[in-house]
């Protein structure tokens, strides 16, 4: 009588490491609770709390919740994490307009965040068969997961309506020991490295035993290298005296004011600087409430300021050219032929213009009706030339867009002036979160930054990110700061676009390859099971 050999399907005898990884798959209810906690932690890691170590805890917990998840489960835990984080982090959006825009923006970001969780869950699923102590699990998977997280940040920062790159993992490290890496990698590269380290810790924990110690040692070496990496050096090129003024005028959307009140408040706050030597006088976004290109009275008032200050004035106003309206920063000089301007590149959707207005008027007509002005995106360089000194610009939320900063540095900026109007977010975390971006841009480009606001907080920031001078919120103030000029481009400003593209491309290719390999392996396993053979690991 012939001997019968029993059939062993691959699932019956798991490959080395699969059982341990499966044990890290949390029950869905626990994963949902953990994702909510991780969302809170990432908010606390960001400004104004700035607890940068919490980023690592948050990201590691978030990654663990995705191990072993189905697509629906990944969407759920991703939505919970995103909802908790964005609802708490962006609460300032509803300060004056109520909960509808706040919850709409937070909800959209949470949905996009959850969609980006699916590729990470797939990466864990499609690589689970590899040995726990192998190169793929301990090195390739962390690289892939870090890349996929960064890809999600890039996508959310570009879409829809020019995106909203406000909340990024790399930005939480402004006060931490790894921030100098941004001068080499940019914010996207820093996000990639931070998540990669977190993913490597998770992989080491999944491996367990001596493998855990080996993986942890590798992670420790990487972390030390990131911590000791110096800021990329730029070249000293002299000093520059910037007079900057926070007028504390009635610049909020719903502030009670008469025409000219904002200009008057800004002018009054500037007077203590008259007669003092300066190379440039800087006013904030919205510091002039008339178009000086078409309003003779406003133009005359600015002429008097320039004459009294003895320096050109960098001011900001809404300007009209033809049928288009722009949010414009103007270098106002005594000679009209020397005047230069830059228009805001990324007007804020639902703040400075309404995309697809016809559609949103059907949903919230009263709210959309409040936004009468439709700003046109600018196309001119984010730079003005003051003598032989290039001054890079970013108007308010343009500071969060990498390309605006990179363009300014590449075109010759030796320092940056960021003009903003935070009046609609008085008493919220918005201005401190935006200041974190200003500090990061100083470190990233190796250049001093003068961040001047209508109502606060205004700061002068050194090229290494330290604060040199400051005026708090709801306070009129004026000062002259002597800041260093720098030349030379950091790798982040030169390679930033290429590095971002490389991360996106490499992550997409690697995930696709993992999916193809997994599918081929599954087909082989199904064939072996149907023929009664066991496939080799």
Protein Blocks (a to p, Z undefined) as FASTA:
>chain_A
ZZddddddfklmccehklmmmmmpccfklmmmmmmmmmmmmmmmpcfklpmklmmmmmmm
mmmmmgopafklmmmmmmmmmmmmmmmmmmmmmmmnojmlmmmmmmmmmmmmmmmmmmmm
mmmmmmmmpcfkbmklmmmmmmmmmmmmmmmmmmmmmbgehiaafbcfklmmmmmmklmm
mmmnommlmmmmmmmmmmmmmmmmmngpjllmmmmmmmmmmmmmmmmpccdddddebjad
dddddekpafbfklccdehklmmmmmmmmmmmgopacfbdcddehkaccdfklmmklmmm
mmmmmmmnopacdddddddehjbccdddddddfblklpccdddfbdcehklocehklmmm
mmmmmlmmmmmbccdddfbdcbddehjaccdddehjlmmpmklmmmmmmnopabdcdddd
fklmghiaklmmmmmmmmmmmmmnopacddddfkopaddddfkopafbdcdehiacdddd
dddddedjdfklmmmmmmmmmmmmmmmmmmmmmmmmmmmmmmmmmmmmmnopacdZZ
